[in-house]
């Protein structure tokens, strides 16, 4: 009997092993195969402060990363800074990387103690160290670099709120670790105050308060604070404080601008010292608590494994397959960036930074866990054409959290904030699309937030002006409501968002009015719906029926003189009339009719033919604003929906053609050519667009219609699987099979959803959420009718 039982147990074990091996073959080493397709260094030759953070976890607060020029800061708060692939020296490793948020730098060194970073031109003038790109590894959740001259290896990883640093030293009596706290980093702006000190039990703790450029513009006088508590695996033999080049040996603390601390160690050959840095935006005590909760017993290697598992799970929400490795790399690197930005701002206990600078508390559940999290976020301008659609399809739990996070700011400050840094207003472009994002979440079936509060916040954002702080954006919304459009001014007082961009604001406000109006319709609020529907037609006021361009109009209803469609900044923000004349995403059929179908198709097709010569952006010029005066500019938000409009004008084959050309030519896979050439990736927006477009799915209305339909193009992958989410939708996976998907066969010839032929190139969002299978048959010739 015992023998039989043992045989039975052995069979069970062998069957289990077989099942595991089979699943490994089918799903790729427990999903870790996808990590190999992510290359964080793509596009790093000219990128924003928050872009390159390989040590981070998905949506994490802790984002440790190397810096090559972070100490240089930037002039206006948005220019490229932090890490540049063309540089060959590293000046330390900052732990905070968000829009307008940066600081808390650690740096290892050996030999003579140096306490200033030095310059790119003369690395030896400071503690920066030269490195070879071949000695650098950047992957999701892990970074390492070897400094050959100093024989130091630096490694980074993280949990959500704890940054891990591991520095491996040679045999020396002069191994140092610097804590450079009181100096400007990246987009942080000038330092207002800082403190760092060594505690009696050997921790390094402190904070830095900064004055970011956008915070000072939209909420003058407000500061952004970052707190930290560090535990080290080894105690130092000596320590001291510094301010710039001034060193005070034996001092345990340093205060004010330029504050820093150093530790000195005696190390053996290849001895490693690990730092665990608990981070917080609320207090040192909460930074310490975050560390104890997330990483008390965690080693560096276990933290790395945990981060890689987290990344693997998030990336595997969408699994695609192609034999073209470059396409796989573009896809998963784009998805990676979409998941890296807009990170946590609240602590494990639910404490969060409030708009007024105090500390708030997120309600707790029965297990004393916060009901949701709070997040930092760049402006949501344009994100309805990339991020929010991606969040709905694959990360609805994050979208839900993001909505609740935005409503915290509304509850605390009385107004929604389009961009927030520690809940401080950082609008970015002076508009405010948060109301549209809230309406989109509701229309998409994500409704586990305070609906009454959310709707009230959205309606207020669309219509009210009195008492509106500048940081809440839409400072000209009173004129929009008064005239039915924003009247143009060629000069004005105060920031230009209040007077300069009449036409683009008219079009943007019309779109968000439509979105909130659809929400009002679902809630049965007929009066609101009627008013918002009228404002949604605002685009008609500035549509010039003779030139078929959107054209700024004054308060008397007259079009401006000396109108030049290619001119940027006059009536149009970060774009021109060529681009913004297609900005009627909520009424594409009406726009096509107003222009005329044949004229619409001919104009738009010719725009792409010309724009292809400049790689659909600013050519090969490394600049965030290159392409603003072009006919089409994929490197900026206002153009991101345009290629999909052919689906509404009877020429879906042209959507298929141009969307694929953009994925192939605008997007690259190297350090110079990544998201265009140095154009602003905007915390995952351009990456998320590639993810959607390469799957052949996109909604120009940004999921704001209660009966949302996504346009279908020609996916570049042979198979696609979007993992179902049972907490919000059916839980069943949605699959796309693309047959005969070759280089020569680039056009969709038929669509079958669950065995039923589709008669138009659209699929309902609810069909994706319910799970099922879409089969697309490809062919070599364009096809525009599917009946």
C-alpha positions in Angstrom: 0.0 0.0 0.0 2.8 2.4 0.9 4.5 1.6 -2.3 1.4 2.3 -4.3 0.9 5.6 -2.5 4.4 6.6 -3.2 4.0 5.8 -6.9 0.8 7.8 -6.9 2.5 10.7 -5.2 5.4 10.5 -7.7 3.0 10.6 -10.6 1.4 13.7 -9.1 4.8 15.3 -8.7 5.8 14.4 -12.3 2.5 15.7 -13.6 3.0 18.9 -11.8 6.5 19.3 -13.2 5.2 18.5 -16.7 2.5 21.1 -16.2 5.0 23.7 -15.0 7.4 23.0 -17.9 4.5 23.2 -20.4 3.3 26.5 -19.0 6.8 27.8 -19.1 7.1 26.9 -22.8 3.7 28.4 -23.5 3.9 31.6 -21.4 7.7 32.2 -21.4 9.4 31.5 -18.1 6.6 32.7 -15.9 6.2 35.8 -18.1 9.8 37.0 -17.5 10.5 36.6 -21.2 8.9 40.0 -21.8 11.5 41.8 -19.7 14.1 41.1 -22.4 12.1 43.2 -24.9 12.2 46.3 -22.8 15.1 48.7 -23.5 14.9 51.7 -21.2 17.8 53.4 -23.0 15.7 53.9 -26.2 15.3 57.7 -26.8 17.6 58.8 -23.9 19.7 61.1 -26.0 17.3 64.0 -25.3 14.7 63.2 -22.7 12.9 64.5 -19.7 13.9 64.2 -16.1 11.4 61.4 -15.3 12.0 59.4 -18.5 15.0 57.1 -17.6 14.3 55.4 -14.3 15.3 51.7 -14.7 15.5 51.0 -11.0 11.7 51.8 -10.5 8.8 49.5 -10.0 5.5 50.0 -11.9 3.8 53.2 -10.8 6.3 53.4 -7.9 7.3 56.3 -5.7 10.9 55.1 -5.5 12.6 55.7 -8.8 16.4 55.4 -8.4 18.3 56.3 -11.5 21.7 57.6 -12.7 22.2 61.2 -13.5 24.6 62.7 -16.1 23.6 66.4 -15.9 20.8 66.6 -13.2 22.8 69.2 -11.2 22.6 71.5 -14.2 18.9 71.8 -13.7 16.8 73.3 -16.5 15.7 76.8 -17.3 11.9 76.5 -17.7 11.1 73.2 -15.9 10.4 71.1 -18.9 13.7 70.9 -21.0 15.6 67.7 -21.3 17.7 67.0 -18.3 18.8 64.1 -16.0 20.3 61.4 -18.1 21.6 61.7 -21.6 23.0 58.7 -23.5 25.6 61.0 -25.2 27.2 61.7 -21.9 30.0 59.6 -20.6 30.1 60.4 -16.9 27.6 59.9 -14.0 27.3 62.4 -11.1 25.3 60.2 -8.8 22.0 58.5 -8.3 18.8 60.4 -7.5 15.8 58.6 -5.9 12.9 60.9 -6.8 11.9 61.3 -10.5 8.5 62.8 -11.3 7.2 65.8 -13.2 8.6 68.8 -11.2 9.8 66.4 -8.5 13.5 65.4 -8.1 16.2 65.0 -5.5 17.9 63.0 -2.8 21.2 61.9 -4.4 23.5 59.2 -3.3 27.0 58.8 -4.8 29.8 56.3 -4.2 33.5 57.2 -4.7 37.0 56.2 -3.6 40.1 58.0 -2.8 40.2 61.7 -2.1 36.8 63.0 -0.8 35.1 65.3 -3.2 31.7 66.9 -2.5 30.7 68.7 -5.7 29.5 66.9 -8.8 32.0 68.4 -11.2 31.3 69.1 -14.9 30.7 67.0 -18.0 33.8 68.6 -19.6 36.0 67.9 -16.6 34.7 64.9 -14.6 37.7 64.8 -12.3 36.7 68.2 -10.9 34.1 66.6 -8.8 32.7 63.2 -7.6 31.3 62.3 -11.0 32.8 59.2 -12.6 33.5 58.3 -16.2 31.9 55.1 -17.5 31.8 53.0 -20.6 28.3 52.3 -22.1 29.3 48.7 -22.5 29.5 48.4 -18.7 26.0 49.6 -18.2 22.8 47.4 -17.8 19.4 48.9 -17.8 16.3 46.7 -17.5 12.9 46.9 -15.8 13.5 47.1 -12.1 17.3 46.9 -12.3 20.2 49.1 -13.2 24.0 48.6 -12.9 27.1 50.3 -14.1 30.8 49.6 -13.6 33.2 52.5 -13.1 36.5 50.9 -14.2 38.9 53.6 -13.0 37.5 53.5 -9.5 36.7 49.7 -9.5 33.2 50.5 -8.2 30.0 48.9 -9.3 26.7 50.6 -8.6 23.4 48.7 -8.7 19.8 50.0 -8.2 16.4 48.4 -7.7 13.3 49.2 -5.6 10.0 48.3 -4.0 7.1 50.8 -4.4 8.4 53.2 -1.8 11.9 52.0 -1.0 15.0 52.6 -3.2 17.8 50.0 -3.0 21.4 50.9 -3.8 24.2 48.4 -3.7 27.8 49.7 -4.1 30.6 47.3 -4.6 34.1 48.7 -3.7 37.7 47.6 -4.1 40.0 47.1 -1.2 40.5 50.5 0.2 40.6 52.6 3.4 38.8 55.5 1.5 35.5 54.2 0.3 32.9 57.0 0.5 29.2 57.4 0.1 27.8 60.9 -0.4 24.3 62.0 0.5 23.9 65.2 -1.7 20.6 66.5 -0.5 20.4 70.3 -0.7 21.1 70.9 -4.4 18.8 71.3 -7.4 18.2 68.1 -9.3 16.6 67.9 -12.8 13.2 69.5 -12.8 13.2 70.2 -9.1 13.9 73.9 -9.3 15.9 75.8 -6.7 16.2 74.3 -3.2 14.3 76.2 -0.5 15.5 74.2 2.5 17.2 70.9 3.2 18.4 68.8 6.1 20.4 65.5 6.4 21.7 63.9 9.6 23.2 60.7 11.0 21.1 59.2 13.8 22.5 57.5 16.9 21.4 54.1 15.6 23.2 54.6 12.3 20.5 55.8 9.9 20.8 58.7 7.5 17.6 60.8 7.4 16.4 64.1 6.2 14.4 66.0 3.6 14.7 68.6 0.9 12.1 71.3 -0.1 12.2 72.6 -3.6 10.6 75.4 -5.7 9.8 73.8 -9.1 9.2 76.2 -12.0 5.7 75.0 -12.8 4.7 75.0 -9.1 5.8 78.6 -8.9 3.9 79.5 -12.0 0.6 77.8 -11.1 0.8 77.9 -7.3 3.3 80.6 -6.3 5.2 80.2 -3.1 4.3 76.5 -2.7 7.1 74.1 -2.0 7.5 70.4 -2.9 9.0 68.3 0.0 10.8 64.9 -0.2 11.7 62.9 2.9 14.0 59.9 3.3 15.3 57.4 5.9 18.2 55.2 4.9 19.5 52.0 6.5 23.0 50.8 5.6 24.3 47.2 5.7 27.6 48.5 7.3 28.5 51.2 9.7 31.1 53.8 8.6 34.5 54.4 10.3 34.2 58.1 9.8 31.6 60.7 8.7 31.2 64.4 8.1 29.0 67.1 6.7 29.4 69.4 3.7 28.0 72.5 1.9 29.4 72.6 -1.6 33.1 72.2 -1.4 33.3 73.0 2.3 33.8 69.9 4.4 33.2 69.6 8.2 34.7 66.3 9.4 33.0 64.6 12.3 29.7 66.6 11.9 26.6 64.5 12.0 24.2 66.9 10.4 23.9 69.6 7.7 21.1 72.1 7.2 20.0 74.5 4.4 20.8 74.9 0.7 23.7 72.7 -0.4 23.4 70.4 2.7 25.1 67.1 2.4 26.6 64.3 4.5 29.3 61.7 3.8 30.3 58.4 5.2 33.7 56.8 4.9 34.4 53.0 5.0 37.2 50.5 5.1 36.3 47.9 2.5 37.7 44.5 1.3 38.1 43.6 -2.3 34.6 43.4 -3.9 32.8 44.2 -0.7 29.3 45.5 -1.1 27.4 48.0 0.9 23.6 48.1 0.6 21.5 51.1 1.2 17.7 50.9 1.8 16.1 54.3 1.4 12.6 54.6 2.6 10.9 57.6 0.8 7.9 59.7 1.5 6.3 63.0 0.5 4.8 63.6 4.0 7.4 63.0 6.8 10.7 61.3 7.8 8.6 59.1 10.2 6.5 57.9 7.3 9.6 57.3 5.1 10.9 55.2 8.0 7.6 53.4 8.2 7.5 52.8 4.4 10.9 51.2 4.7 10.0 49.0 7.7 6.7 47.8 6.0 8.1 47.1 2.5 11.7 46.2 3.0 12.6 45.4 6.6 13.8 41.8 5.8 14.4 42.3 2.1 17.8 41.9 0.6 18.9 43.7 -2.6 18.6 40.5 -4.6 15.2 39.7 -3.3 14.0 43.2 -3.9 15.3 43.0 -7.5 13.4 39.7 -8.0 10.3 41.2 -6.5 10.6 44.2 -8.9 11.1 42.0 -11.9 8.1 39.9 -11.0 6.0 43.0 -10.6 7.2 44.2 -14.1 6.6 40.8 -15.6 3.0 40.7 -14.3 2.2 44.2 -15.5 3.8 43.7 -19.0 2.0 40.4 -19.4 -1.4 42.1 -19.2 -0.9 42.5 -22.9 1.0 39.7 -24.8 1.8 40.2 -28.4 3.8 38.1 -30.8 5.9 38.9 -33.9 9.0 37.5 -35.4 10.3 41.0 -35.8 12.2 41.7 -32.6 12.3 45.4 -33.2 8.5 45.6 -33.1 8.5 43.6 -29.9 11.1 45.9 -28.4 9.2 49.0 -29.4 5.9 47.6 -28.0 7.2 46.5 -24.6 9.4 49.5 -24.2 6.4 51.8 -24.9 4.3 49.8 -22.5 7.1 50.1 -19.9 7.1 53.9 -20.1 3.4 54.0 -19.8 3.7 52.1 -16.6 6.7 53.9 -15.2 5.3 57.5 -15.1 2.7 59.0 -12.7 4.0 57.3 -9.6 2.8 56.9 -6.0 2.6 60.0 -3.7 1.0 58.4 -0.7 2.5 56.2 2.1 1.7 52.7 3.1 -0.5 54.0 5.9 -2.5 56.3 3.6 -0.8 59.6 4.5 -0.5 61.9 1.5 0.6 65.5 0.8 -2.3 67.9 0.5 -2.5 70.9 -1.9 -2.0 73.3 1.0 1.2 71.7 2.1 -0.3 69.8 5.1 -0.7 66.0 5.4 -4.0 64.3 4.6 -5.2 60.8 5.3 -6.8 58.4 2.9 -9.6 56.4 4.5 -8.6 52.9 5.7 -10.4 49.6 5.2 -11.1 47.0 7.9 -7.5 45.7 7.7 -6.1 49.3 8.2 -5.1 49.5 4.6 -5.8 52.6 2.5 -8.8 52.3 0.3 -6.8 53.7 -2.6 -3.5 55.4 -3.4 -2.5 59.0 -4.3 -0.3 59.8 -7.3 1.8 62.5 -8.9 1.0 63.2 -12.5 2.0 65.4 -15.4 -0.9 67.1 -17.1 -3.5 64.7 -18.7 -3.5 66.9 -21.8 -3.7 64.4 -24.7 -3.6 61.3 -22.5 -7.2 60.4 -23.6 -5.6 59.3 -26.9 -3.1 56.9 -25.2 -2.8 56.4 -21.4 -6.5 56.4 -20.3 -7.5 54.0 -23.1 -4.6 51.7 -22.2 -5.5 51.9 -18.5 -9.1 51.0 -19.3 -8.1 48.0 -21.4 -5.5 46.5 -19.2 -5.1 48.4 -15.9 -8.5 49.5 -14.8 -7.5 49.2 -11.1 -4.9 51.9 -11.7 -7.3 54.1 -13.6 -9.8 53.8 -10.6 -7.0 54.8 -8.2 -6.0 57.7 -10.4 -9.6 59.0 -10.4 -9.8 58.8 -6.7 -6.4 60.5 -6.4 -7.6 63.4 -8.5 -10.7 63.7 -6.3 -8.5 64.1 -3.2 -7.2 67.3 -4.8 -10.7 68.5 -5.6 -11.8 67.7 -2.0 -8.9 69.5 -0.5 -8.5 72.5 -2.8 -12.0 72.8 -4.3 -10.8 72.4 -7.9 -9.4 69.7 -10.1 -5.7 70.0 -11.0 -4.7 68.9 -14.5 -1.1 68.2 -13.3 0.0 67.8 -9.7 3.3 67.5 -7.9 2.6 66.5 -4.3 -0.9 67.8 -4.9 0.5 71.2 -5.9 -0.9 72.6 -9.1 1.5 72.1 -12.1 -1.0 72.5 -15.0 1.7 72.3 -17.6 -0.3 73.8 -20.5 -3.0 75.8 -18.7 -5.9 73.6 -19.8 -7.6 71.0 -17.6 -8.8 67.7 -19.1 -9.3 65.8 -15.8 -13.1 66.2 -16.1 -12.9 64.4 -19.5 -10.8 61.6 -17.9 -13.3 61.2 -15.1 -16.2 61.1 -17.6 -14.3 58.5 -19.7 -13.7 56.3 -16.7 -17.4 56.3 -15.9 -18.5 55.7 -19.5 -16.0 52.8 -19.7 -17.5 51.0 -16.7 -15.0 52.1 -14.0 -17.4 53.4 -11.4 -16.1 52.5 -8.0 -15.5 56.1 -7.0 -17.7 58.8 -5.5 -19.9 59.4 -8.6 -21.7 62.4 -7.1 -18.5 64.1 -6.1 -16.7 63.2 -9.4 -19.6 64.6 -11.5 -19.7 67.8 -9.5 -16.0 68.3 -9.9 -16.2 67.7 -13.6 -19.1 70.0 -14.2 -17.4 72.8 -12.2 -14.3 72.3 -14.2 -16.2 72.8 -17.4 -18.4 75.8 -16.6 -17.2 77.8 -13.6 -14.7 80.6 -13.5 -15.4 82.7 -10.4 -12.8 81.9 -7.7 -10.9 79.6 -10.0 -7.2 79.4 -9.1 -4.7 79.8 -12.0 -3.4 76.4 -11.2 -6.7 74.8 -12.1 -6.3 75.8 -15.7 -8.9 77.0 -18.1 -8.5 80.7 -17.0 -10.5 81.8 -20.1 -13.4 79.4 -19.6 -15.7 82.4 -18.7 -15.2 83.7 -22.3 -15.9 80.2 -23.7 -19.2 80.0 -21.8 -20.1 83.6 -22.7 -19.4 83.6 -26.4 -19.7 79.9 -27.1 -16.1 80.0 -28.1 -12.9 81.6 -26.8 -12.5 85.0 -28.4 -9.0 85.8 -29.7 -6.7 88.4 -28.3 -3.3 89.2 -29.9 -2.0 90.6 -26.7 -2.9 90.4 -23.0 -1.6 90.6 -19.5 -0.4 87.7 -17.4 0.6 84.2 -18.6 -0.3 83.5 -22.2 -2.6 80.6 -21.3 -5.2 83.3 -20.4 -5.3 85.0 -23.7 -3.1 83.6 -26.4 -4.6 80.3 -27.4 -8.2 81.1 -28.3 -8.7 78.6 -31.1 -7.1 75.6 -29.5 -8.8 76.2 -26.2 -12.2 76.5 -28.0 -11.6 73.1 -29.6 -10.3 71.5 -26.4 -13.1 72.9 -24.2 -15.7 71.7 -26.8 -14.3 68.2 -26.6 -14.4 68.1 -22.8 -17.9 69.6 -22.8 -19.0 66.8 -25.0 -17.4 64.2 -22.6 -19.1 65.6 -19.5 -22.3 66.1 -21.4 -22.4 62.4 -22.2 -21.8 61.7 -18.5 -24.7 64.0 -17.7 -26.9 62.1 -20.1 -26.1 58.8 -18.4 -26.9 60.3 -15.0 -30.2 61.8 -16.3 -29.1 65.4 -15.8 -30.9 66.9 -18.7 -30.3 70.6 -18.1 -26.5 70.1 -17.8 -26.6 67.8 -20.8 -28.3 70.5 -22.9 -25.9 73.3 -21.9 -22.8 71.1 -22.5 -24.1 69.8 -25.8 -24.3 73.4 -27.0 -20.8 74.1 -25.9 -19.6 70.9 -27.6 -20.5 72.5 -30.9 -18.2 75.4 -30.3 -15.9 74.3 -33.0 -18.5 75.4 -35.6 -18.0 79.0 -34.5 -14.3 79.1 -35.6 -14.6 76.8 -38.7 -13.9 78.9 -41.8 -16.1 77.5 -44.5 -14.1 79.1 -47.2 -10.6 77.9 -46.3 -11.9 74.9 -44.3 -9.5 75.7 -41.5 -10.1 76.4 -37.9 -9.5 80.1 -37.5 -9.4 82.3 -34.4 -12.3 84.7 -34.1 -12.6 87.9 -32.1 -15.4 88.9 -29.6 -17.3 90.5 -32.5 -17.5 87.3 -34.4 -14.9 88.2 -37.0 -12.0 86.0 -38.1 -8.5 87.4 -37.4 -6.6 89.1 -40.2 -3.2 88.0 -41.5 -4.1 84.4 -40.8 -1.3 81.9 -41.6 -2.3 78.2 -41.2 1.3 77.1 -40.5 1.8 79.7 -37.7 2.2 78.2 -34.3 1.4 80.0 -31.0 -1.0 82.5 -32.5 -4.4 81.1 -31.3 -3.0 77.6 -31.2 -1.0 76.1 -28.3 2.0 73.9 -29.3 0.6 73.6 -32.8 -1.0 75.4 -35.8 -4.2 75.4 -37.9 -3.1 72.6 -40.1 -3.0 70.3 -37.1 -5.8 71.7 -35.0 -8.3 71.9 -37.9 -8.8 68.2 -37.3 -9.4 68.6 -33.6 -13.1 67.7 -33.5 -12.7 64.1 -32.1 -16.2 64.0 -30.6 -17.9 64.8 -33.9 -15.7 63.3 -36.7 -18.6 62.7 -39.1 -19.7 66.3 -38.8 -16.2 67.5 -39.4 -15.9 65.3 -42.6 -19.2 66.7 -43.8 -18.2 70.3 -43.1 -15.0 70.0 -45.1 -16.4 67.7 -47.7 -15.5 64.0 -47.9 -13.4 64.1 -51.0 -11.6 67.3 -49.9 -11.1 65.8 -46.4 -9.5 62.7 -47.7 -7.3 64.4 -50.3 -6.1 67.0 -47.8 -5.4 64.6 -45.0 -3.7 62.1 -47.3 -1.5 64.8 -48.8 -0.6 66.0 -45.2 0.8 62.6 -44.4 2.6 62.3 -47.7 4.4 65.6 -47.0 4.9 64.9 -43.3 6.5 61.5 -44.0 9.5 63.4 -45.4 10.0 64.7 -41.8 9.4 61.4 -40.2 5.9 62.6 -39.1 7.5 65.0 -36.7 10.3 67.5 -36.6 12.7 65.4 -38.8 16.0 64.4 -37.1 16.3 67.6 -35.1 16.7 66.7 -31.4 14.2 69.0 -29.8 10.9 68.6 -27.9 9.2 71.3 -30.0 10.4 70.4 -33.4 7.5 70.0 -35.8 5.2 72.6 -34.2 4.8 74.4 -37.5 4.5 71.3 -39.7 1.4 69.9 -41.3 1.4 67.0 -38.8 3.4 66.5 -35.7 3.3 63.1 -34.0 5.7 64.4 -31.3 3.0 66.4 -29.7 -0.5 65.7 -28.4 -2.8 67.7 -30.7 -2.1 65.4 -33.7 -2.3 62.0 -32.1 -5.8 61.1 -33.3 -5.6 62.4 -36.9 -4.4 59.3 -38.7 -7.5 57.5 -37.4 -10.0 59.9 -38.9 -10.0 58.1 -42.3 -12.1 55.4 -40.6 -14.9 58.1 -40.5 -14.4 59.4 -44.0 -14.8 56.2 -46.0 -11.1 55.4 -46.4 -10.1 53.0 -43.6 -7.3 51.7 -45.8 -5.6 55.1 -45.3 -5.8 54.8 -41.5 -4.2 51.4 -41.8 -1.5 52.7 -44.1 -0.5 55.8 -42.2 -0.8 54.4 -38.7 1.6 51.6 -39.7 3.9 54.1 -41.3 4.0 56.2 -38.2 4.8 53.1 -36.0 7.6 52.2 -38.4 9.2 55.6 -39.1 8.4 58.0 -36.2 9.2 55.4 -33.6 12.8 54.1 -33.4 14.7 51.6 -31.2 17.9 53.3 -30.4 19.2 56.0 -28.1 19.0 58.8 -30.6 15.8 57.8 -32.5 13.3 56.7 -30.0 10.1 58.7 -29.7 10.8 60.8 -32.8 14.1 62.6 -32.3 14.2 64.0 -28.8 10.5 64.8 -28.7 8.6 64.8 -25.4 7.4 61.3 -24.5 5.3 62.9 -21.7 5.3 60.2 -19.0 4.2 57.3 -21.2 1.9 59.1 -23.7 3.8 58.4 -26.9 4.7 54.9 -25.7 1.0 54.1 -24.9 0.0 55.4 -28.4 2.4 52.9 -30.0 0.9 50.1 -27.9 -2.6 50.9 -29.0 -1.7 51.6 -32.6 0.4 48.5 -33.0 -2.6 46.5 -31.8 -4.8 48.2 -34.3 -7.1 49.7 -31.7 -7.9 53.3 -31.0 -10.8 55.6 -30.2 -10.6 59.2 -31.3 -13.3 60.1 -28.7 -11.1 58.9 -25.9 -13.7 56.4 -24.5 -16.1 59.3 -23.7 -19.1 58.0 -25.7 -21.4 55.7 -23.6 -21.4 53.3 -26.6 -17.7 53.5 -27.3 -16.4 52.0 -30.5 -12.7 51.6 -31.1 -11.5 52.1 -34.7 -9.6 49.1 -36.1 -6.5 49.4 -38.2 -3.9 46.8 -39.3 -2.1 45.4 -36.3 1.7 44.8 -36.7 1.6 41.6 -34.6 0.4 38.1 -35.6 -1.3 37.6 -32.3 -2.5 39.7 -29.4 -3.9 38.9 -26.0 -5.3 41.4 -23.6 -5.8 39.8 -20.2 -9.3 40.1 -18.7 -9.9 41.8 -15.4 -12.6 40.1 -13.3 -12.7 42.9 -10.7 -14.1 45.3 -13.3 -15.2 43.4 -16.3 -15.9 39.8 -17.3 -12.4 38.5 -16.6 -12.2 36.8 -20.0 -9.2 37.5 -22.2 -9.6 39.3 -25.5 -7.6 37.9 -28.4 -6.7 39.2 -31.8 -5.5 36.8 -34.5 -4.0 38.5 -37.6 -3.8 36.1 -40.6 -1.3 36.5 -43.4 0.3 39.4 -41.7 3.4 39.9 -44.0 5.3 43.0 -45.1 3.5 42.8 -48.5 0.0 42.4 -46.9 -0.5 45.6 -45.0 -4.3 46.1 -45.4 -7.2 44.5 -43.5 -9.5 42.6 -45.8 -12.0 41.3 -43.2 -12.9 41.4 -39.5 -14.6 38.6 -37.7 -15.6 39.0 -34.0 -16.4 35.6 -32.4 -17.1 34.1 -35.8 -19.4 37.0 -36.9 -18.3 39.2 -39.8 -18.0 42.9 -38.9 -19.3 45.3 -41.6 -17.2 48.3 -40.6 -13.8 48.9 -39.1 -15.0 49.4 -35.5 -15.4 47.2 -32.4 -17.4 48.0 -29.3 -15.4 48.5 -26.1 -17.8 46.3 -24.2 -17.0 43.4 -26.6 -13.3 43.7 -25.7 -14.2 43.9 -22.0 -16.4 40.8 -22.2 -13.6 38.8 -23.8 -13.6 37.0 -27.1 -11.7 36.8 -30.3 -11.2 39.1 -33.3 -9.8 37.6 -36.5 -8.3 40.0 -39.1 -7.5 38.7 -42.6 -4.8 40.8 -44.2 -4.3 41.4 -47.9 -2.0 43.3 -50.3 -4.5 45.7 -51.8 -6.4 48.5 -50.0 -10.0 47.7 -49.1 -12.5 50.3 -47.8 -15.8 48.4 -47.7 -16.5 45.4 -45.5 -20.1 44.6 -46.1 
